[in-house]
Each structure stands twice: as structure tokens, then as C-alpha cells.
Amino acid sequence: MKISKVWFDETNIYLVLDGGQTIGNPIAWFKRLENATPEQRLRFEIGPMGDSIHWEELDEDLSLESFFDFKRELNYAKI
């Protein structure tokens, strides 16, 4: 599995995976993203292996694995 796209709505961050699945989690789970402006959230890079997201300006890194934290409820895109 690799991340092919990252997008946000008002309350969630979503990942589209190379298999076509879209998963999401509340921005509130990630305090640096929660405190960032919408513009800052959009300034990210997908890692070279496709399994992470990096925000240089926010000093934040999220792994694909962190989106499958089953201690929390997963959110799915309403498409």
C-alpha cells in the first residue's frame, strides 16, 4: 500500500491509496495539524516510499500505519 493523494475537509485528513481505497482520520488526532492553517496543511510531501507524509513547516510526520490505529474510530470519505 502506498499513499497516492492527501486531502482535507474541515475536520478530517484523508488518504487515497494506490489500490483506490480512501481512509481518513480527524485532524484533531494530530495536534500540529489541528493548530495549523488550512494553507499550512496543504504544504506537505508524500515520502519517497509512499508510506508517510511530511510537513516541513510544521515539523510533522505521519506514517500510513498511523491511519490504521484501531484504538480509534476510522472515518471514511463521504464521496
C-alpha positions in Angstrom: 0.0 0.0 0.0 1.2 3.5 -0.9 -0.3 6.9 -0.5 -1.2 8.4 -3.8 -3.2 11.5 -2.7 -3.8 13.5 0.5 -6.7 15.9 1.0 -8.6 17.6 3.8 -12.1 18.7 4.6 -13.0 20.9 7.6 -12.5 18.2 10.2 -10.6 15.3 8.6 -7.4 14.3 6.7 -7.9 11.7 4.0 -5.5 9.5 2.2 -6.2 7.8 -1.2 -4.1 4.6 -1.5 -2.7 3.2 -4.7 -5.4 0.5 -4.6 -8.1 3.1 -4.7 -9.2 3.0 -1.0 -9.8 6.3 0.8 -9.4 6.4 4.5 -9.4 9.3 6.9 -8.9 10.4 10.5 -9.9 13.5 12.4 -7.4 16.3 12.2 -7.9 16.6 15.9 -5.9 13.4 16.4 -2.8 15.3 15.2 -2.3 18.4 17.3 0.2 20.1 14.9 -2.2 19.7 12.0 -5.1 20.8 14.1 -3.3 24.0 15.1 -2.1 24.7 11.5 -3.8 26.9 9.0 -5.5 25.3 6.0 -2.7 26.6 3.8 0.0 25.1 6.0 -1.8 21.7 5.9 -1.6 21.7 2.1 2.2 22.2 2.1 3.2 18.5 2.6 5.3 15.9 0.8 4.5 12.3 0.4 7.6 10.2 1.4 9.7 8.5 -1.2 8.4 5.1 -0.3 4.8 6.3 -0.4 4.2 5.3 3.2 4.5 8.7 5.0 3.5 12.4 4.8 5.9 15.2 5.9 5.2 18.8 6.7 8.5 20.6 6.9 7.0 23.9 8.1 5.0 22.1 10.9 7.8 19.6 11.8 5.2 16.9 11.5 5.4 13.4 10.0 2.6 10.9 9.8 3.0 7.3 8.7 0.5 5.4 6.7 0.4 2.9 9.6 -0.8 5.6 12.0 -4.0 5.8 9.9 -4.9 2.3 11.0 -4.8 2.9 14.7 -7.7 0.6 15.7 -7.9 2.1 19.1 -9.7 5.0 17.4 -12.7 5.0 15.0 -11.7 5.2 11.4 -13.5 7.7 9.1 -14.3 7.1 5.5 -14.8 9.7 2.9 -18.3 10.7 2.0 -18.0 10.7 -1.8 
